[in-house]
Amino acid sequence: MYVSQLLAGVVTKVSHGKRTNVKVPFPAGVAVDPYDGKVYVSAWSIADRDGTVLEGRKTPGGQVWKIIGF
């Protein structure tokens, strides 16, 4: 099971009672490729495609990240 924790800034994998966290800025959707098991997550999901201003700094636009070694 994969859990996207938007405000905590992590994606958590729960497997056989063990949790593994990966830091991802403002993660939202998580997808797993059914053929090779690669995990993809949307990062900066609160930003529009050109980014947004958050706490006085411009963020990147929304992105899709591949999590390696998860």
Phi, psi and omega in degrees: 000141177242136182236124177264120182249090188308304186281339176278340179073034178219156168245131184246133172257128177246117182215123178054040178078002180252139179249136176232127181252144172230129179286129177218126181290119178049061180286152176226262184292143177234136177226144178240126178292121184291344183270320183237359176076007178295144183252131178239142180220144175278128179250156182055040186294343178275353182266152172280183187296337179260005182093178181209166177265124182227121181054041176080001179237145178279131179265163172294164173287170178306141184223163171244125180250144171260125179268120183262138176075028183272000000 
